[in-house]
């Protein structure tokens, strides 16, 4: 109990008998630090029970010992002993009998140890003190660390206020009142925070809540810490109802209405019985461990040749569709280039221009082919029909149509470079400098009069059309780059005004001019003027007619053949607007597909794609739009002016529906929407898998919600002995939705409640939902401990999750995706699992790698599909 001082124990005092007749003794001990003495009086009973009778400094009256005093050994020792005394006595005369110590079973204790920590476990490991030591040297002023820099020093960046509360709790325990720490004191703090023992963790947490160090947590103290915790985790809903939630916790943990909570009560909440523990992954831990040891960690092959062959085999298994399509495309390009190259190798112009003309004409031939081919991947109606009505999807990767479009665009750029550069830098200069004798055969192509100068080639029709094509292509290629298309340029960049989806959209329509110039350029040739040998129009005829027919069909369908009426609108937190529309007669689609939407009040020319979130069996169409760009922001503003605040029991910030608008104002009306679609998407292939693993980030949950609703509808029909869809094979769905904002759960509250109600009714669970709020620190972090407690108590009492407002429990932080794949692989060995991901492209490589890894090393086959926003 001493700290930088000496302790001298005095002799025992007289032995006496207690009121119950049992003998006991009273012992007094003095502790000395420099010139200060502290006298501690203990009552020791016959049954070895010890009670603290008194603590006072030398020369101090008993009344003065009760007053607060800063610093020194006496204050620190008295604070500690009073805490012990309060815990021993159970809180005074009105307290109930002391509670027996809890039986810490191995399961409960292990879970509790894993479930409470104060430092980030990914960076705080054994031997990590040197890193903290370095940060202390960098942040300290005159060898002292300020309280405001404590969180930064221990690695708790972003939670400075919470770290300050930890500092205060640790300082109170040691009687430190200064707002600075020495390195030795910081080391002592660090050792306590990183102590793996459960008692140390529990006591530290209790001290944080117990502001006055009296061994009791009052309602005001609990409210203060709950407010702090909700703020640190950006949970505004808890802040709005903090008084109600504080009362709920006090009601549960203080059933005798004493007005305070003791340490043992808090311990009982952390050490829940195993039956009450979350069962998402715990029940499968033994299977997972066995799977890891037996299948997921194979011995590394020492032979590099066999390793390379194995890697190649895995690559072909995962990408054989892409491989054969790319091989075919490259082969056609190589064949066309070689054919034209050798044709001009025997041409009279070869004697003057040499191999330059061969390369230029070879590049031109591949450009004509690729300019025709590049239109096919964007013929959405054709691809949707082929994907849905034929079996070509078994061999053709329709999901990669946009990627293939980009690859072909790269082929166009290479062909244009070969054609233009060799003409400008090689063919034309050699023709100008050719002798009269060598030029004689060229007169039939370039005229009887010799070409006067270099610019003669550029001023002609061929030159002008070539320059126009190159310039327009360069503009379209530049504005299609993600940095421009997604507006990722810095605010000070002068090209910022040229970024955004609108500029990308309009610049791509410049290709109408490009195709006209390409045809003119292909007709007005210097060398070949025979019409049936001018093959440019032959390459372009079928693709251009097909694409023109597609655009005509879209125009007709969107301007009358497919009409929609807006029925409901809801503007949700997180800048999301939900639109419910009437379903046009004969409009058929599959879950996962999308439509193009036009709103004339925003822009009469722009069409934007949005995923359908309603299920095919619903009698309406719905879409959820995340408003981030210029078009969607204006779109939201128009509807926000029409919507009204929600009434009691309704979700969403603003709401409006067609019926109420007509009743209140006959002149009120929604903007007119035109739709075009539906069009195929990767998510529509979910029906061919028995097991689905759906992963959505933020608004990326939209196509997956439609799948969940479709699965529920099919299960419902089968339960009523109705005929279900013939191609429906799905028997099990795992849906993981990660979002940063708690308000996002409002978007699909109805679907989540429906799934929870089916589980509560005892029906066979087909859909398993896992909601993850990533703004909250992981479960077990001390910064989220109060939220976890509140969540458990509130859900047990009302059946509603305190974060999402639904019946589905919310998890905190992002899941460990490897553990998710392990669990699915264990539960569905020998089956094919469709992995459908929609969200930010940063997670795509990890999920694709895990799908391939588990497919190769287990009997479960994971097939990965992705959509990136």
C-alpha angles and dihedrals in degrees: 000000000000123000119195092335146076130269123211118188118213125215120277118266127229121312115237142171124253127228091271092058095250117132120244140156137231116220128190124203129188124210120199130202114173104305096343125099128194122195117206120189118199130187110217114194128204090255090057092256111151126204127182107237100179147344123198141146123248111278092014122126118233089248092054091052089069094058120094114256128183126229131353135084095282095057093046093046094045092050091052095045093046089054090052092044092051091050091047094049094044094235107306141298096322095049121110123246114295114274119244116249112267121255102244103205117198091250095049096042093046091051092047092050089051091043102059128052135142101207133055105269093207091066104021107078136137110298094024094118092092089065091052089046090056092049090050091055090050097045102034122103114212090344094307128107117219119231090238090060096046094097093049091049095053092044099256095130116172094026101072094143093051090047089052090056089051088051091053092049094050092044093051091054090055097039093245112154099167119103092227137069134211119223091256091053091047089051089053091050091048094051091053094048092048094043106125093207117112095222092056092049093047093048093049091051091047091050090054091058096037097075098176096042094234095131093253134096112217126199092256092052091048092049092051093052093043090053091049092049094048091050092049090053096041093240104153095172091063091048090053092054101029094129092054093047093046089054090049093055092046091049091054100041097036104045092157090056094234091150096242144064124230132211095257091055091052090048091053090056094051093046097060117173114264090249090065095047119110109270101199096108108350096083091056099048095104093048091047093051091050091048092051093051096044106037117003099060107049120177113269112251109241093207109087092201093056090045090053093048091049091050091048091050091050090049093052092047091055100038108026093123092054092043097056094043092050091045091052092048094048091046093053092048092048091047094050092047092049093046093053093040094056092041090060091040085073095039121108091240089066090075090062106029099029121194091342092079090047092055093044093051093044090053090048092053093053090046092056091049094047094045087058095043095048091070096059099069090056096050090105099180092051093048092046090052093047092046095047105033104035138051094237089106088077089068106017120069098224090169089069096057095117092045090050089048088056092047091052089048087056089052089052090052091051092047093048090049093051092047100042101037096048091047094048099040103031118012100046096044091048091050092050093050097043118120120251091252093051091044094054095088089049095064091083088061105034102027136263092282116071119248104269101211145343096270091060087079093048096047094053127092090261092052097045094048090046093052092046091052094049094048095048092045091051091052093048093045092049096048090046091061111110092242090060099032093050095039094241095149118116120262091247095051110113089216092059091100089059093056130091138074093282093060090047091050096049095042091054089058088062085081088083086070090043093056092048090050090047092055092047090046091051093050099045096060125159097215108027116046100157107113098219090051092053095091101177094095090046092058093046102040101085099036093045092049090047092049092045089051089051092053091047091050091050091050093050094044095048096044100053114328091076111036125175134189120208110236105172138012130190126181108205135192114276094048094283124143122195119206123195113196136179114263111243117236111272093009107147128179144153129239110270096034124118141214135213116239131203125190112188093199089062100036128336093210106042123094120187129190122237131174120247109241098185120088122247090248094056119101092228141049120239137180134181115215125197107213108219108122132062096265096046092045091055089044091055093046092057093053094041089063090056099042125086132212114279121263123230114303095014123118125222132057096255130018140182136169133190097242097053092045092056092048095051101035124013091196095053115104142163121248115267115260126198120197133197122194157338101242131184124260136177093259093064091075093070095105094074093064127081091207127037129198106194118190122182131176116204112309087002087087091078100092091039093053089057089053092050091050091048091051091050091049092051092047090050092052091048090049090055090050091247124144111270131199112297095221095048110116104154115124102162134029129190111192120190116185120183121189134162098216126065090213090066090077088070089071096073103017093134095056093047092049091049092054091048092048091053090053092047091051090059095247118149107276112239100160120051113193125203115184116191123192104199096191088071119078116251119281108273095034110122088230090066100032094100091049091052091050092047091046093053094047095045094047092048091051103039105012090235126116112240094218105041099028089227135102090257116094115238122227122211129237122001120310123249098255093201090058090049092054091045092055094048091046091052096047097044107036115173093016133112114245121198110216111200118184127182123176143060114002093231091082094046098086093051095049093045091050092049091049091052094042095053093041091056098041103039136042090248114094117213117198111197125214125173144185121190126203 
